[in-house]
Amino acid sequence: MPTENVLQSTIDAIVQDGKGLLAADESGGTIAKRFKTIDVESTEENRRAWRTLLLSTPGLGQYVSGVILYEETLAQQADDGEPLPSLAARHGIVPGIKVDTGKIALAHASGDEITQGLDGLAARLEKYKAQGARFAKWRAVYNVSDTLPSRLAIQANAESLARYAAICQEAGVVPIVEPEVLMDGGHSIDRCAEVTEAVLHEVFHALHRHAVVLEHMLLKPSMVLPGKAHGRQASVEEVATRTVSVLGRTVPPAVAGIYFLSGGQTPREASAHLDAINRTGRRPWPLSFSYGRALQEPPLAAWRGKPENVKAAQQALLERARLNSAAARGRYDAKEETRT
Ligand code: 13P
């Protein structure tokens, strides 16, 4: 099949009304941090058990059309020997893979960071495709203060995101472009809006330079929010209108879909914000979720590493996925929140 058709069929499988993505691509350090909150040691077997639990949740495919995996998971198997990517695909969930190799300090730009992983990426993609991955993710992070991120960080990260996206498309893998403006810090919602607009503007400029086909990529942005330590928190409606306004100014309508990250919001906040965003009126792109913590926190708390809790954990995941699916249609009702 020509590469454009491969990319289009993956986009068609992922972009479905009322469906979003499950981000389960925590690197070794991050999953250890998440497991520590429930007193579970991060061994390969525990990570396999957790991710098998997520992917084998009955009915998850009603609300989730794709899952972002970590390299280790691509090679792992469920108890019956089925490879985890094939378990996901059997539930109607397209397997994807995080391909960046993490962030380091950006030289000559104190406080800024840059994401690595371009060297050898084309060869790695061939291996990931053979293991079942059809899309990829690369995350750039931007620390916010009165002076951060610098122009240099905005430009350097945009260039890396665009090179990554071009390499993926050439390999027939749909790129998810993830520029995350962090919620950490005491900045205002105005400052977040200003930084997010500058970041997205630069990202799309770079994507154009690298001839990335917008119809064959997905954007995974952060929402426009005040920093966690800011004195005044914003209303749900304010977050929605500021987010949609920044996206409208920077993201071309040709982009196949926008899938937000949750970035440290509570599960309920992430659902309420997505819902309000979808209630703001007609938009050129589907606006859905690609949540990690906001989908996994309730099931993780229910599981606690115990096989007898698997069913309860799966129910908690399914419930969160259902509520976010409703939010992706602008039909979430906070009154339906029960235990999660
Ligand atoms: P969160 O929703 O927890 O921010 O995770 C999404 C993700 O993939 C971060 O790279």
py3Dmol code that shows the C-alpha trace and the ligand (Angstrom):
import py3Dmol

protein = """\
ATOM      1  CA  MET A   1       0.000   0.000   0.000  1.00  0.00           C
ATOM      2  CA  PRO A   2       1.371   3.494  -0.771  1.00  0.00           C
ATOM      3  CA  THR A   3       2.580   5.286   2.369  1.00  0.00           C
ATOM      4  CA  GLU A   4      -0.165   7.965   2.178  1.00  0.00           C
ATOM      5  CA  ASN A   5      -2.821   5.245   2.271  1.00  0.00           C
ATOM      6  CA  VAL A   6      -1.177   3.557   5.247  1.00  0.00           C
ATOM      7  CA  LEU A   7      -1.119   6.890   7.108  1.00  0.00           C
ATOM      8  CA  GLN A   8      -4.718   7.659   6.180  1.00  0.00           C
ATOM      9  CA  SER A   9      -5.993   4.260   7.308  1.00  0.00           C
ATOM     10  CA  THR A  10      -4.274   4.710  10.681  1.00  0.00           C
ATOM     11  CA  ILE A  11      -5.802   8.186  11.043  1.00  0.00           C
ATOM     12  CA  ASP A  12      -9.231   6.727  10.183  1.00  0.00           C
ATOM     13  CA  ALA A  13      -8.799   4.014  12.817  1.00  0.00           C
ATOM     14  CA  ILE A  14      -7.794   6.507  15.517  1.00  0.00           C
ATOM     15  CA  VAL A  15      -9.985   9.532  14.815  1.00  0.00           C
ATOM     16  CA  GLN A  16     -13.457   8.339  15.741  1.00  0.00           C
ATOM     17  CA  ASP A  17     -16.275  10.356  17.219  1.00  0.00           C
ATOM     18  CA  GLY A  18     -16.264  10.179  21.019  1.00  0.00           C
ATOM     19  CA  LYS A  19     -13.052   8.161  21.245  1.00  0.00           C
ATOM     20  CA  GLY A  20      -9.688   9.178  22.659  1.00  0.00           C
ATOM     21  CA  LEU A  21      -6.276   7.750  23.452  1.00  0.00           C
ATOM     22  CA  LEU A  22      -4.845   6.054  26.515  1.00  0.00           C
ATOM     23  CA  ALA A  23      -1.276   7.173  27.259  1.00  0.00           C
ATOM     24  CA  ALA A  24       0.446   4.215  28.936  1.00  0.00           C
ATOM     25  CA  ASP A  25       3.960   5.071  27.795  1.00  0.00           C
ATOM     26  CA  GLU A  26       5.584   6.026  31.090  1.00  0.00           C
ATOM     27  CA  SER A  27       9.338   5.578  30.963  1.00  0.00           C
ATOM     28  CA  GLY A  28      11.122   3.501  33.640  1.00  0.00           C
ATOM     29  CA  GLY A  29      11.544   6.403  36.061  1.00  0.00           C
ATOM     30  CA  THR A  30       7.990   7.699  35.683  1.00  0.00           C
ATOM     31  CA  ILE A  31       6.249   4.343  36.111  1.00  0.00           C
ATOM     32  CA  ALA A  32       8.360   3.719  39.229  1.00  0.00           C
ATOM     33  CA  LYS A  33       7.043   7.042  40.622  1.00  0.00           C
ATOM     34  CA  ARG A  34       3.423   6.069  39.836  1.00  0.00           C
ATOM     35  CA  PHE A  35       3.861   2.585  41.372  1.00  0.00           C
ATOM     36  CA  LYS A  36       5.428   4.090  44.505  1.00  0.00           C
ATOM     37  CA  THR A  37       2.109   5.854  45.246  1.00  0.00           C
ATOM     38  CA  ILE A  38       0.514   2.395  45.669  1.00  0.00           C
ATOM     39  CA  ASP A  39       3.568   0.706  47.236  1.00  0.00           C
ATOM     40  CA  VAL A  40       4.293  -1.506  44.254  1.00  0.00           C
ATOM     41  CA  GLU A  41       7.838  -2.124  43.136  1.00  0.00           C
ATOM     42  CA  SER A  42       8.578  -1.334  39.489  1.00  0.00           C
ATOM     43  CA  THR A  43       9.729  -4.738  38.261  1.00  0.00           C
ATOM     44  CA  GLU A  44       9.341  -5.885  34.671  1.00  0.00           C
ATOM     45  CA  GLU A  45       6.700  -8.376  35.826  1.00  0.00           C
ATOM     46  CA  ASN A  46       4.669  -5.721  37.678  1.00  0.00           C
ATOM     47  CA  ARG A  47       4.803  -3.390  34.690  1.00  0.00           C
ATOM     48  CA  ARG A  48       3.642  -6.257  32.472  1.00  0.00           C
ATOM     49  CA  ALA A  49       0.808  -7.100  34.866  1.00  0.00           C
ATOM     50  CA  TRP A  50      -0.339  -3.459  35.035  1.00  0.00           C
ATOM     51  CA  ARG A  51      -0.282  -2.877  31.307  1.00  0.00           C
ATOM     52  CA  THR A  52      -1.951  -6.231  30.610  1.00  0.00           C
ATOM     53  CA  LEU A  53      -4.711  -5.185  33.018  1.00  0.00           C
ATOM     54  CA  LEU A  54      -5.203  -1.902  31.141  1.00  0.00           C
ATOM     55  CA  LEU A  55      -5.230  -3.432  27.664  1.00  0.00           C
ATOM     56  CA  SER A  56      -7.483  -6.360  28.512  1.00  0.00           C
ATOM     57  CA  THR A  57     -10.210  -4.169  30.043  1.00  0.00           C
ATOM     58  CA  PRO A  58     -13.466  -5.481  28.531  1.00  0.00           C
ATOM     59  CA  GLY A  59     -15.242  -2.801  26.499  1.00  0.00           C
ATOM     60  CA  LEU A  60     -12.382  -0.270  26.529  1.00  0.00           C
ATOM     61  CA  GLY A  61     -12.478  -0.102  22.726  1.00  0.00           C
ATOM     62  CA  GLN A  62     -15.872   1.648  22.923  1.00  0.00           C
ATOM     63  CA  TYR A  63     -14.137   4.754  24.264  1.00  0.00           C
ATOM     64  CA  VAL A  64     -10.468   4.406  23.383  1.00  0.00           C
ATOM     65  CA  SER A  65      -9.227   3.999  19.801  1.00  0.00           C
ATOM     66  CA  GLY A  66      -5.478   3.995  20.453  1.00  0.00           C
ATOM     67  CA  VAL A  67      -2.922   3.328  23.159  1.00  0.00           C
ATOM     68  CA  ILE A  68       0.551   4.819  23.467  1.00  0.00           C
ATOM     69  CA  LEU A  69       2.991   2.190  24.719  1.00  0.00           C
ATOM     70  CA  TYR A  70       6.552   2.232  25.981  1.00  0.00           C
ATOM     71  CA  GLU A  71       9.201   0.260  24.083  1.00  0.00           C
ATOM     72  CA  GLU A  72       9.348  -2.487  26.725  1.00  0.00           C
ATOM     73  CA  THR A  73       5.586  -3.123  26.464  1.00  0.00           C
ATOM     74  CA  LEU A  74       5.734  -3.727  22.697  1.00  0.00           C
ATOM     75  CA  ALA A  75       7.702  -6.905  23.390  1.00  0.00           C
ATOM     76  CA  GLN A  76       5.672  -8.100  26.399  1.00  0.00           C
ATOM     77  CA  GLN A  77       2.962 -10.747  26.432  1.00  0.00           C
ATOM     78  CA  ALA A  78      -0.246 -11.361  28.334  1.00  0.00           C
ATOM     79  CA  ASP A  79      -0.477 -14.443  30.594  1.00  0.00           C
ATOM     80  CA  ASP A  80      -1.712 -16.563  27.684  1.00  0.00           C
ATOM     81  CA  GLY A  81       1.291 -15.587  25.545  1.00  0.00           C
ATOM     82  CA  GLU A  82      -0.476 -13.045  23.314  1.00  0.00           C
ATOM     83  CA  PRO A  83       1.776 -10.053  22.552  1.00  0.00           C
ATOM     84  CA  LEU A  84       0.353  -6.920  24.214  1.00  0.00           C
ATOM     85  CA  PRO A  85       0.149  -4.901  20.956  1.00  0.00           C
ATOM     86  CA  SER A  86      -1.968  -7.660  19.431  1.00  0.00           C
ATOM     87  CA  LEU A  87      -4.169  -7.789  22.556  1.00  0.00           C
ATOM     88  CA  ALA A  88      -4.829  -4.048  22.098  1.00  0.00           C
ATOM     89  CA  ALA A  89      -5.519  -4.416  18.374  1.00  0.00           C
ATOM     90  CA  ARG A  90      -7.963  -7.268  19.054  1.00  0.00           C
ATOM     91  CA  HIS A  91      -9.946  -4.877  21.273  1.00  0.00           C
ATOM     92  CA  GLY A  92     -10.091  -2.347  18.414  1.00  0.00           C
ATOM     93  CA  ILE A  93      -7.315  -0.215  19.956  1.00  0.00           C
ATOM     94  CA  VAL A  94      -4.486   0.866  17.650  1.00  0.00           C
ATOM     95  CA  PRO A  95      -1.052   0.353  19.269  1.00  0.00           C
ATOM     96  CA  GLY A  96       1.385   3.273  19.217  1.00  0.00           C
ATOM     97  CA  ILE A  97       4.833   3.889  20.641  1.00  0.00           C
ATOM     98  CA  LYS A  98       6.644   6.697  22.439  1.00  0.00           C
ATOM     99  CA  VAL A  99       9.823   7.201  20.417  1.00  0.00           C
ATOM    100  CA  ASP A 100      11.573  10.096  22.097  1.00  0.00           C
ATOM    101  CA  THR A 101      14.283   9.142  24.565  1.00  0.00           C
ATOM    102  CA  GLY A 102      13.571  11.849  27.126  1.00  0.00           C
ATOM    103  CA  LYS A 103      14.742  15.363  27.837  1.00  0.00           C
ATOM    104  CA  ILE A 104      17.981  16.986  28.936  1.00  0.00           C
ATOM    105  CA  ALA A 105      19.030  20.540  29.759  1.00  0.00           C
ATOM    106  CA  LEU A 106      19.311  22.685  26.629  1.00  0.00           C
ATOM    107  CA  ALA A 107      22.858  23.990  26.319  1.00  0.00           C
ATOM    108  CA  HIS A 108      23.273  27.767  26.637  1.00  0.00           C
ATOM    109  CA  ALA A 109      19.667  28.138  27.814  1.00  0.00           C
ATOM    110  CA  SER A 110      19.529  27.852  31.585  1.00  0.00           C
ATOM    111  CA  GLY A 111      16.210  26.375  32.786  1.00  0.00           C
ATOM    112  CA  ASP A 112      15.119  25.162  29.353  1.00  0.00           C
ATOM    113  CA  GLU A 113      15.030  21.569  28.161  1.00  0.00           C
ATOM    114  CA  ILE A 114      15.283  19.743  24.834  1.00  0.00           C
ATOM    115  CA  THR A 115      13.990  16.294  23.879  1.00  0.00           C
ATOM    116  CA  GLN A 116      16.345  13.696  22.405  1.00  0.00           C
ATOM    117  CA  GLY A 117      15.895  10.629  20.213  1.00  0.00           C
ATOM    118  CA  LEU A 118      16.326  11.539  16.542  1.00  0.00           C
ATOM    119  CA  ASP A 119      19.516   9.539  15.947  1.00  0.00           C
ATOM    120  CA  GLY A 120      18.636   6.116  14.571  1.00  0.00           C
ATOM    121  CA  LEU A 121      14.902   6.880  14.704  1.00  0.00           C
ATOM    122  CA  ALA A 122      14.148   5.644  11.168  1.00  0.00           C
ATOM    123  CA  ALA A 123      15.712   2.248  11.957  1.00  0.00           C
ATOM    124  CA  ARG A 124      13.885   1.998  15.303  1.00  0.00           C
ATOM    125  CA  LEU A 125      10.577   2.713  13.567  1.00  0.00           C
ATOM    126  CA  GLU A 126      11.064  -0.314  11.313  1.00  0.00           C
ATOM    127  CA  LYS A 127      11.436  -2.496  14.404  1.00  0.00           C
ATOM    128  CA  TYR A 128       8.418  -0.929  16.141  1.00  0.00           C
ATOM    129  CA  LYS A 129       6.270  -1.409  13.028  1.00  0.00           C
ATOM    130  CA  ALA A 130       7.214  -5.089  12.923  1.00  0.00           C
ATOM    131  CA  GLN A 131       6.028  -5.288  16.567  1.00  0.00           C
ATOM    132  CA  GLY A 132       2.652  -3.788  15.627  1.00  0.00           C
ATOM    133  CA  ALA A 133       3.008  -0.034  16.270  1.00  0.00           C
ATOM    134  CA  ARG A 134       1.148   2.171  13.762  1.00  0.00           C
ATOM    135  CA  PHE A 135       1.624   5.585  15.321  1.00  0.00           C
ATOM    136  CA  ALA A 136       4.253   7.334  17.427  1.00  0.00           C
ATOM    137  CA  LYS A 137       4.594  10.075  20.026  1.00  0.00           C
ATOM    138  CA  TRP A 138       7.303  12.622  20.825  1.00  0.00           C
ATOM    139  CA  ARG A 139       6.981  14.987  23.778  1.00  0.00           C
ATOM    140  CA  ALA A 140       8.671  18.374  24.052  1.00  0.00           C
ATOM    141  CA  VAL A 141       8.377  20.164  27.404  1.00  0.00           C
ATOM    142  CA  TYR A 142       8.434  23.869  28.154  1.00  0.00           C
ATOM    143  CA  ASN A 143       9.079  25.190  31.647  1.00  0.00           C
ATOM    144  CA  VAL A 144       7.267  28.453  32.304  1.00  0.00           C
ATOM    145  CA  SER A 145       8.382  31.552  34.225  1.00  0.00           C
ATOM    146  CA  ASP A 146       8.524  35.276  33.395  1.00  0.00           C
ATOM    147  CA  THR A 147      11.517  34.526  31.187  1.00  0.00           C
ATOM    148  CA  LEU A 148      11.116  30.837  30.249  1.00  0.00           C
ATOM    149  CA  PRO A 149      10.895  29.296  27.757  1.00  0.00           C
ATOM    150  CA  SER A 150      13.534  31.176  25.774  1.00  0.00           C
ATOM    151  CA  ARG A 151      13.207  31.770  22.020  1.00  0.00           C
ATOM    152  CA  LEU A 152      16.007  29.262  21.627  1.00  0.00           C
ATOM    153  CA  ALA A 153      14.059  26.520  23.450  1.00  0.00           C
ATOM    154  CA  ILE A 154      10.895  27.268  21.470  1.00  0.00           C
ATOM    155  CA  GLN A 155      12.799  27.070  18.183  1.00  0.00           C
ATOM    156  CA  ALA A 156      14.980  24.064  19.015  1.00  0.00           C
ATOM    157  CA  ASN A 157      12.058  21.951  20.273  1.00  0.00           C
ATOM    158  CA  ALA A 158       9.909  22.896  17.264  1.00  0.00           C
ATOM    159  CA  GLU A 159      12.689  21.792  14.934  1.00  0.00           C
ATOM    160  CA  SER A 160      13.058  18.424  16.707  1.00  0.00           C
ATOM    161  CA  LEU A 161       9.292  17.809  16.749  1.00  0.00           C
ATOM    162  CA  ALA A 162       9.093  18.538  13.027  1.00  0.00           C
ATOM    163  CA  ARG A 163      12.076  16.332  12.140  1.00  0.00           C
ATOM    164  CA  TYR A 164      10.559  13.513  14.181  1.00  0.00           C
ATOM    165  CA  ALA A 165       7.165  13.947  12.470  1.00  0.00           C
ATOM    166  CA  ALA A 166       8.730  13.933   9.000  1.00  0.00           C
ATOM    167  CA  ILE A 167      10.750  10.769   9.749  1.00  0.00           C
ATOM    168  CA  CYS A 168       7.590   9.042  11.020  1.00  0.00           C
ATOM    169  CA  GLN A 169       5.513   9.959   7.984  1.00  0.00           C
ATOM    170  CA  GLU A 170       8.212   8.756   5.630  1.00  0.00           C
ATOM    171  CA  ALA A 171       8.092   5.398   7.468  1.00  0.00           C
ATOM    172  CA  GLY A 172       4.273   5.192   7.265  1.00  0.00           C
ATOM    173  CA  VAL A 173       3.841   5.870  10.999  1.00  0.00           C
ATOM    174  CA  VAL A 174       1.382   8.589  12.112  1.00  0.00           C
ATOM    175  CA  PRO A 175       3.173  11.113  14.338  1.00  0.00           C
ATOM    176  CA  ILE A 176       1.591  12.579  17.450  1.00  0.00           C
ATOM    177  CA  VAL A 177       3.254  15.926  18.020  1.00  0.00           C
ATOM    178  CA  GLU A 178       3.229  16.749  21.736  1.00  0.00           C
ATOM    179  CA  PRO A 179       4.381  20.182  22.882  1.00  0.00           C
ATOM    180  CA  GLU A 180       3.649  20.312  26.636  1.00  0.00           C
ATOM    181  CA  VAL A 181       3.634  23.677  28.366  1.00  0.00           C
ATOM    182  CA  LEU A 182       4.042  22.624  32.000  1.00  0.00           C
ATOM    183  CA  MET A 183       1.568  23.480  34.765  1.00  0.00           C
ATOM    184  CA  ASP A 184       4.339  23.659  37.385  1.00  0.00           C
ATOM    185  CA  GLY A 185       4.985  27.115  38.766  1.00  0.00           C
ATOM    186  CA  GLY A 186       3.177  30.249  39.811  1.00  0.00           C
ATOM    187  CA  HIS A 187       2.444  31.738  36.390  1.00  0.00           C
ATOM    188  CA  SER A 188      -0.952  33.163  35.414  1.00  0.00           C
ATOM    189  CA  ILE A 189      -3.322  31.814  32.778  1.00  0.00           C
ATOM    190  CA  ASP A 190      -2.367  34.837  30.637  1.00  0.00           C
ATOM    191  CA  ARG A 191       1.272  33.786  30.710  1.00  0.00           C
ATOM    192  CA  CYS A 192       0.332  30.197  29.842  1.00  0.00           C
ATOM    193  CA  ALA A 193      -1.745  31.434  26.890  1.00  0.00           C
ATOM    194  CA  GLU A 194       1.113  33.627  25.677  1.00  0.00           C
ATOM    195  CA  VAL A 195       3.671  30.797  25.892  1.00  0.00           C
ATOM    196  CA  THR A 196       1.340  28.195  24.340  1.00  0.00           C
ATOM    197  CA  GLU A 197       0.570  30.491  21.409  1.00  0.00           C
ATOM    198  CA  ALA A 198       4.265  31.161  20.756  1.00  0.00           C
ATOM    199  CA  VAL A 199       5.096  27.449  21.064  1.00  0.00           C
ATOM    200  CA  LEU A 200       2.345  26.239  18.718  1.00  0.00           C
ATOM    201  CA  HIS A 201       3.063  28.970  16.206  1.00  0.00           C
ATOM    202  CA  GLU A 202       6.689  27.880  16.027  1.00  0.00           C
ATOM    203  CA  VAL A 203       5.798  24.167  15.913  1.00  0.00           C
ATOM    204  CA  PHE A 204       3.521  24.594  12.878  1.00  0.00           C
ATOM    205  CA  HIS A 205       6.083  26.794  11.169  1.00  0.00           C
ATOM    206  CA  ALA A 206       8.664  24.019  11.582  1.00  0.00           C
ATOM    207  CA  LEU A 207       6.198  21.305  10.500  1.00  0.00           C
ATOM    208  CA  HIS A 208       5.615  23.273   7.299  1.00  0.00           C
ATOM    209  CA  ARG A 209       9.374  23.624   6.696  1.00  0.00           C
ATOM    210  CA  HIS A 210       9.746  19.859   7.039  1.00  0.00           C
ATOM    211  CA  ALA A 211       6.799  19.216   4.663  1.00  0.00           C
ATOM    212  CA  VAL A 212       4.816  17.334   7.301  1.00  0.00           C
ATOM    213  CA  VAL A 213       1.351  16.448   5.983  1.00  0.00           C
ATOM    214  CA  LEU A 214      -1.046  17.922   8.535  1.00  0.00           C
ATOM    215  CA  GLU A 215      -3.892  15.569   7.579  1.00  0.00           C
ATOM    216  CA  HIS A 216      -1.652  12.674   8.603  1.00  0.00           C
ATOM    217  CA  MET A 217      -0.604  13.873  12.048  1.00  0.00           C
ATOM    218  CA  LEU A 218      -2.249  14.458  15.415  1.00  0.00           C
ATOM    219  CA  LEU A 219      -1.523  17.234  17.883  1.00  0.00           C
ATOM    220  CA  LYS A 220      -1.276  16.517  21.603  1.00  0.00           C
ATOM    221  CA  PRO A 221      -1.183  19.891  23.362  1.00  0.00           C
ATOM    222  CA  SER A 222      -1.587  20.988  26.949  1.00  0.00           C
ATOM    223  CA  MET A 223      -4.637  23.044  27.898  1.00  0.00           C
ATOM    224  CA  VAL A 224      -4.303  26.732  28.752  1.00  0.00           C
ATOM    225  CA  LEU A 225      -4.283  26.812  32.562  1.00  0.00           C
ATOM    226  CA  PRO A 226      -2.756  28.886  35.358  1.00  0.00           C
ATOM    227  CA  GLY A 227       0.316  27.370  37.045  1.00  0.00           C
ATOM    228  CA  LYS A 228      -0.484  25.051  39.961  1.00  0.00           C
ATOM    229  CA  ALA A 229       1.018  27.521  42.436  1.00  0.00           C
ATOM    230  CA  HIS A 230      -0.762  30.561  41.023  1.00  0.00           C
ATOM    231  CA  GLY A 231      -3.009  32.339  43.534  1.00  0.00           C
ATOM    232  CA  ARG A 232      -6.113  32.428  41.358  1.00  0.00           C
ATOM    233  CA  GLN A 233      -7.316  29.248  39.725  1.00  0.00           C
ATOM    234  CA  ALA A 234      -9.422  29.620  36.578  1.00  0.00           C
ATOM    235  CA  SER A 235     -13.021  28.543  36.017  1.00  0.00           C
ATOM    236  CA  VAL A 236     -13.731  25.587  33.753  1.00  0.00           C
ATOM    237  CA  GLU A 237     -15.253  27.953  31.166  1.00  0.00           C
ATOM    238  CA  GLU A 238     -12.225  30.235  31.210  1.00  0.00           C
ATOM    239  CA  VAL A 239      -9.854  27.317  30.601  1.00  0.00           C
ATOM    240  CA  ALA A 240     -12.037  26.192  27.698  1.00  0.00           C
ATOM    241  CA  THR A 241     -12.327  29.576  25.987  1.00  0.00           C
ATOM    242  CA  ARG A 242      -8.625  30.412  26.432  1.00  0.00           C
ATOM    243  CA  THR A 243      -7.574  26.979  25.141  1.00  0.00           C
ATOM    244  CA  VAL A 244      -9.822  27.107  22.085  1.00  0.00           C
ATOM    245  CA  SER A 245      -8.758  30.672  21.330  1.00  0.00           C
ATOM    246  CA  VAL A 246      -5.040  29.793  21.328  1.00  0.00           C
ATOM    247  CA  LEU A 247      -5.641  26.680  19.195  1.00  0.00           C
ATOM    248  CA  GLY A 248      -7.758  28.681  16.749  1.00  0.00           C
ATOM    249  CA  ARG A 249      -4.924  31.158  16.258  1.00  0.00           C
ATOM    250  CA  THR A 250      -2.220  28.575  15.678  1.00  0.00           C
ATOM    251  CA  VAL A 251      -3.466  25.161  14.477  1.00  0.00           C
ATOM    252  CA  PRO A 252      -4.436  24.830  10.794  1.00  0.00           C
ATOM    253  CA  PRO A 253      -7.833  23.179  10.154  1.00  0.00           C
ATOM    254  CA  ALA A 254      -6.109  20.429   8.136  1.00  0.00           C
ATOM    255  CA  VAL A 255      -4.740  18.807  11.327  1.00  0.00           C
ATOM    256  CA  ALA A 256      -6.577  15.480  11.696  1.00  0.00           C
ATOM    257  CA  GLY A 257      -7.272  15.754  15.421  1.00  0.00           C
ATOM    258  CA  ILE A 258      -6.305  17.358  18.709  1.00  0.00           C
ATOM    259  CA  TYR A 259      -5.850  15.012  21.677  1.00  0.00           C
ATOM    260  CA  PHE A 260      -5.095  16.807  24.931  1.00  0.00           C
ATOM    261  CA  LEU A 261      -2.701  15.576  27.609  1.00  0.00           C
ATOM    262  CA  SER A 262      -3.873  15.843  31.225  1.00  0.00           C
ATOM    263  CA  GLY A 263      -0.557  17.132  32.586  1.00  0.00           C
ATOM    264  CA  GLY A 264      -1.269  16.894  36.325  1.00  0.00           C
ATOM    265  CA  GLN A 265      -4.947  17.860  36.326  1.00  0.00           C
ATOM    266  CA  THR A 266      -7.130  15.620  38.481  1.00  0.00           C
ATOM    267  CA  PRO A 267      -9.223  13.092  36.557  1.00  0.00           C
ATOM    268  CA  ARG A 268     -12.378  15.148  37.164  1.00  0.00           C
ATOM    269  CA  GLU A 269     -10.764  18.423  36.106  1.00  0.00           C
ATOM    270  CA  ALA A 270      -9.453  16.844  32.918  1.00  0.00           C
ATOM    271  CA  SER A 271     -12.942  15.563  32.031  1.00  0.00           C
ATOM    272  CA  ALA A 272     -14.699  18.830  32.910  1.00  0.00           C
ATOM    273  CA  HIS A 273     -12.222  20.890  30.882  1.00  0.00           C
ATOM    274  CA  LEU A 274     -12.460  18.642  27.816  1.00  0.00           C
ATOM    275  CA  ASP A 275     -16.231  18.792  28.024  1.00  0.00           C
ATOM    276  CA  ALA A 276     -16.284  22.599  28.248  1.00  0.00           C
ATOM    277  CA  ILE A 277     -13.835  22.825  25.336  1.00  0.00           C
ATOM    278  CA  ASN A 278     -16.241  20.750  23.247  1.00  0.00           C
ATOM    279  CA  ARG A 279     -19.164  22.951  24.256  1.00  0.00           C
ATOM    280  CA  THR A 280     -17.542  26.126  22.940  1.00  0.00           C
ATOM    281  CA  GLY A 281     -19.009  25.686  19.453  1.00  0.00           C
ATOM    282  CA  ARG A 282     -18.062  24.344  16.063  1.00  0.00           C
ATOM    283  CA  ARG A 283     -14.331  23.721  15.579  1.00  0.00           C
ATOM    284  CA  PRO A 284     -12.408  22.497  12.524  1.00  0.00           C
ATOM    285  CA  TRP A 285     -10.794  19.551  14.359  1.00  0.00           C
ATOM    286  CA  PRO A 286     -12.029  16.772  16.650  1.00  0.00           C
ATOM    287  CA  LEU A 287     -10.979  17.632  20.225  1.00  0.00           C
ATOM    288  CA  SER A 288     -10.472  14.598  22.416  1.00  0.00           C
ATOM    289  CA  PHE A 289      -8.231  13.129  25.106  1.00  0.00           C
ATOM    290  CA  SER A 290      -4.864  11.396  25.241  1.00  0.00           C
ATOM    291  CA  TYR A 291      -4.637  11.100  28.984  1.00  0.00           C
ATOM    292  CA  GLY A 292      -2.097   9.274  31.083  1.00  0.00           C
ATOM    293  CA  ARG A 293      -2.569  10.159  34.734  1.00  0.00           C
ATOM    294  CA  ALA A 294      -6.198  11.301  34.362  1.00  0.00           C
ATOM    295  CA  LEU A 295      -7.138   7.836  33.065  1.00  0.00           C
ATOM    296  CA  GLN A 296      -4.763   5.704  35.118  1.00  0.00           C
ATOM    297  CA  GLU A 297      -4.908   7.208  38.605  1.00  0.00           C
ATOM    298  CA  PRO A 298      -8.288   5.730  39.667  1.00  0.00           C
ATOM    299  CA  PRO A 299      -7.542   2.207  38.354  1.00  0.00           C
ATOM    300  CA  LEU A 300      -4.035   2.313  39.822  1.00  0.00           C
ATOM    301  CA  ALA A 301      -5.467   3.156  43.250  1.00  0.00           C
ATOM    302  CA  ALA A 302      -7.989   0.308  42.890  1.00  0.00           C
ATOM    303  CA  TRP A 303      -5.349  -2.238  41.807  1.00  0.00           C
ATOM    304  CA  ARG A 304      -2.555  -1.786  44.379  1.00  0.00           C
ATOM    305  CA  GLY A 305      -0.644  -4.603  42.711  1.00  0.00           C
ATOM    306  CA  LYS A 306      -3.115  -7.302  43.807  1.00  0.00           C
ATOM    307  CA  PRO A 307      -4.529  -9.857  41.340  1.00  0.00           C
ATOM    308  CA  GLU A 308      -7.852  -9.926  43.235  1.00  0.00           C
ATOM    309  CA  ASN A 309      -8.299  -6.195  42.442  1.00  0.00           C
ATOM    310  CA  VAL A 310      -7.901  -6.527  38.678  1.00  0.00           C
ATOM    311  CA  LYS A 311     -11.655  -6.432  37.967  1.00  0.00           C
ATOM    312  CA  ALA A 312     -12.246  -3.373  40.160  1.00  0.00           C
ATOM    313  CA  ALA A 313      -9.312  -1.586  38.539  1.00  0.00           C
ATOM    314  CA  GLN A 314     -10.636  -2.362  35.063  1.00  0.00           C
ATOM    315  CA  GLN A 315     -14.042  -1.029  36.062  1.00  0.00           C
ATOM    316  CA  ALA A 316     -12.434   2.192  37.305  1.00  0.00           C
ATOM    317  CA  LEU A 317     -10.558   2.587  34.016  1.00  0.00           C
ATOM    318  CA  LEU A 318     -13.668   1.888  31.957  1.00  0.00           C
ATOM    319  CA  GLU A 319     -15.667   4.438  33.957  1.00  0.00           C
ATOM    320  CA  ARG A 320     -13.012   7.156  33.456  1.00  0.00           C
ATOM    321  CA  ALA A 321     -12.804   6.316  29.739  1.00  0.00           C
ATOM    322  CA  ARG A 322     -16.599   6.503  29.443  1.00  0.00           C
ATOM    323  CA  LEU A 323     -16.745   9.913  31.137  1.00  0.00           C
ATOM    324  CA  ASN A 324     -13.969  11.267  28.908  1.00  0.00           C
ATOM    325  CA  SER A 325     -15.701   9.872  25.842  1.00  0.00           C
ATOM    326  CA  ALA A 326     -18.810  11.826  26.861  1.00  0.00           C
ATOM    327  CA  ALA A 327     -16.604  14.913  27.377  1.00  0.00           C
ATOM    328  CA  ALA A 328     -15.156  14.498  23.880  1.00  0.00           C
ATOM    329  CA  ARG A 329     -18.732  14.912  22.633  1.00  0.00           C
ATOM    330  CA  GLY A 330     -19.525  17.783  25.019  1.00  0.00           C
ATOM    331  CA  ARG A 331     -21.943  15.541  26.920  1.00  0.00           C
ATOM    332  CA  TYR A 332     -20.167  14.973  30.222  1.00  0.00           C
ATOM    333  CA  ASP A 333     -22.257  15.376  33.345  1.00  0.00           C
ATOM    334  CA  ALA A 334     -20.284  15.923  36.579  1.00  0.00           C
ATOM    335  CA  LYS A 335     -23.236  14.479  38.507  1.00  0.00           C
ATOM    336  CA  GLU A 336     -22.323  11.074  37.090  1.00  0.00           C
ATOM    337  CA  GLU A 337     -19.031  11.102  38.984  1.00  0.00           C
ATOM    338  CA  THR A 338     -19.192   8.368  41.555  1.00  0.00           C
ATOM    339  CA  ARG A 339     -16.123   6.855  43.129  1.00  0.00           C
ATOM    340  CA  THR A 340     -13.353   8.003  40.770  1.00  0.00           C
TER     341      THR A 340
END
"""
ligand_1 = """\
10
13P
P -0.608 12.908 31.197
O -2.027 12.890 30.667
O -0.426 12.216 32.513
O -0.002 14.277 31.129
O 0.251 11.985 30.215
C 0.107 12.154 28.860
C 1.398 11.915 28.198
O 1.487 11.116 27.295
C 2.570 12.687 28.638
O 3.608 12.552 27.720
"""
view = py3Dmol.view(width=600, height=400)
view.addModel(protein, "pdb")
view.setStyle({"model": 0}, {"cartoon": {"style": "trace"}})
view.addModel(ligand_1, "xyz")
view.setStyle({"model": 1}, {"stick": {}})
view.zoomTo()
view.show()
